[in-house]
Amino acid sequence: MTDDTAGPKPWDIEQFKGVRRHAERKRDWEDDEDLVLDQSYRTGKVVPKYDTDGPSLLWLALKTAILTVLTVGFYRFWMVARLRRHYWNAIRIQGDPFEYTGTGLEKLLGFLVAVIVLAVYLGLVNIGLVFLGLSYVQDDSFVILASVFASMPLIFFAVYRAQRYIMARTRWRGIRFGMDNGAWGYSVRAMWLWFLTLVTGGLLYPYLQFKLAKFITDRTYFGDQKFEQRGSWAGLFAYWIWLYIVIGMMGLAIWGLAADQGNPATTVIGWVIFFVGYITFFVLLLRYEVVVFRYLWSNRHLGEASFENNVTPGSIISAYVVGTLLVSVITTIVAFALIMAVGAIVTMLGGAEMVESLRTGRGVGQAEMAALMQQPVMLIATIVLIYLIFFAVPFALSQVFITKPILKRKAEAMHIRDAQSLMQSRQREHDHAAEAGGFADALGVDVGAGI
């Protein structure tokens, strides 16, 4: 027999202590026919479930967004951590949710450290660039461009480090995910691949996406089992080339308009082609992003297990379009209601004379407005109104009507084959990841969910 006492213990589901009691999990297995049917470790295919409700997500997003502004942005780190924890717990495989163990305090401390490091680095770089620019080039634009270019390696470095932190704080059934060191290697490759993409007019963008995704995937682990990205960038290029075909049609339309000016038929046809091409371009761009997600996941392996994702571009595009419309309409309604509420406050504080001025269109004089704004209640109400209309309400609604349905459709389109091999995963050592994605926060880099 193999002695496992010297190293990390192998998978033992009876030792798993997640976010739910064993009795609750057992009841789910007895009552949920889908979960019972999903017990196909022996036959091989497992389908994740996405389980969360909109009201709790709406309240969480709205509450954390309001706390963020009241703390002048400091609560943003806790907002991100709490939302990630909510989304992670909503994705369940065989009834067990993912767990996100990152904290807001970790992210805040990582951000402060990153700010200090970036300030020192960029300060030294800018001093050197200013000297070179004034001594040899005599052109401030050179200094600005060189400073931006000097920041690019740090941006790619930050992307990798943020992904590594997310993986280090993600668990399923108690087994940790993780990533190897490789931030600087990722940064060098990203710089080179972006250079190739730019000099080829964007044609090699699928090559860039595939190579960077492979670099990250091949350094990601679940326990001691390693992910592997298979496939080829040519599988993405077949969809990317359609964007260039549409751009070519739009270019021909513009050329036709310029070559045959004054011809009504040419003008109508040219503008119709250009307008249809413009809409088609953005639809194909959204379709391409969905295809990239589906292709990459359908060519990933984890040990002996493999993945297949059959999400359709139409389902994601429709969710995005419908969600955007709902967010816009509801935000408009809420904004109107809040403006009416502020109007009532103005009535109480400013009196009938000011209301009559507003109604008749004469406006409010500077003296009247200054007197009104000196009222603490009015000042606070105005600030809260502006914030709610332009940030908190749209942010919370977008989580419910855009992020949630898109994540649900992507998760439930996933199939895991030979999932029984995951039972052999051994626990990996804890990755402190002390920087906690602080460089990404400091540089304003959005790494998304990191899933």
Summary of the structure (lengths in Angstrom):
residues: 451
radius of gyration: 27.0
end to end distance: 37.2
largest distance: 91.1
contacts: 1321
relative contact order: 0.14
helix: 69%
strand: 9%
